[in-house]
Amino acid sequence: MPTSTIPVFSTEEFFSAVYSLDPQIAVFDCDGTLWSGDAGSSFMKWSIETGLVSREAADWIDARYRAYHRNEVSEIAICGEMVQLYQGLREDELRRAAHDFFSSQIEKNIFPEMLKLIEELRSRGADIWAVSSTNDWVIEEGVQRFGIPANRVLSARVEIRNGIVSDRLLDVPTDEGKVASLERVGITAPDAVFGNSIHDAAMLGIARRAFPVNPTAGLMEQSHRTGWHVYYPASVASTQA
């Protein structure tokens, strides 16, 4: 759907619209919203390339990921399996790997406008939450750059037993699961929600005001139906002309 048919915020208009809400609770998706790219799949590929996971595990997740792209594996299943991939590894090893990965691969893709927005909202006393279907090691590492603490992160995660990663899933926030994860921490009607994909649509739908950022085609269609204004950070805006 052509961008011209959907209202698009300038950066000044975007900031003004958010600040005028005076949000007390603001919720952010991460991949594609706070930074460009998909840190979840990128970390999976990086884990394979660097030998972090065994060849057997690498072959298993590669087959599952290919099946996902053939629509033979669901979104929630693949997001969970991309965390279960690391079963048997030490969590402290995963934390170090996530730090190295994010610093070298993703940090350069952070949208400066979103960094500025969250910094300002924090200074105004807003409660900031990050919700993502990417694993908690990568997301908790990444959102440190935005001043978001680990206790304000809802992400895909498994149970840790005696410091070892298990395959028991605790949460996989995607689609309606993002709403369910927020409900479990008592958030049912956030003031502002920011997301970039159709998998954020349910979460955007419970907000006092929804802010699609760098939207995918699916979310563009949803934005058109609901009348949501969209926003493109400068680094991706030129590709939407």
C-alpha positions, 0 to 999 in steps of 0.5 A: 500500500503506498505510503502516500495514502497513510498519514506520516509523521515528521519527526517533530510531529511524532515527538509532539504527538507523543509528548502531548499524551503525557504518557505514564506508561509507554510500551515499545517493541524492539526489533525494527522499532528501536533499531533496524533489523531483526536481532533475534534471527541475526543472533541465531545466525551469529551463534551458528557462525561463531560456533556458540551452538553445536552443529547438531543444534545449528542444523535443527534450527536451520531446518526449522527456520526454513520451514517457518519461511515456508509457512510450515512453522508458526511465528510463536513456535519459531520464536520459542525454538530460537530460545530453546536452541541454547539449552545446555549452555551456561546463562553467563555465557549467553549474557557475554555472547549477547553483549558481544553480538549487540555491540558489534552487530546491532548497536550501530542500527539504533534509531537516534530518534527513538533513543532521544524519545525514550530519554525524554519520556524517562525524564518526564517520569514515564514507566517504560516497558520493552516487549519482544519475541526475541530472547531476553539475553539480547533484548536486556542487553540492547535496551540498556542503551535506552535506560530500560532495566531488565525488570521492565523487559518482557521477552522470549525466555526459558527457565534457567536451572542452576545457571544452565539454560533449559528448554522449558519456555516461560514466555514468548510474547508475540501477537496476542501474546504480547498483550497477555504478557503485559496483562500479567504485569498489570498493564492492560491499557498503556498510554502509548505503544510503539511497534513495527510489525503485524505481530505488534498489532494486538499490543498497539490496539490496547493503547490509548494511542498507537504509534507504528514506527518503521512499519512493515507492509502488514502493519501499514495495511492495519494502520490504514484500516485503523487510521493510525499515523505512522513514523519513519526514522530518518535512516529508513525514511528515504526508502519509503519515498 
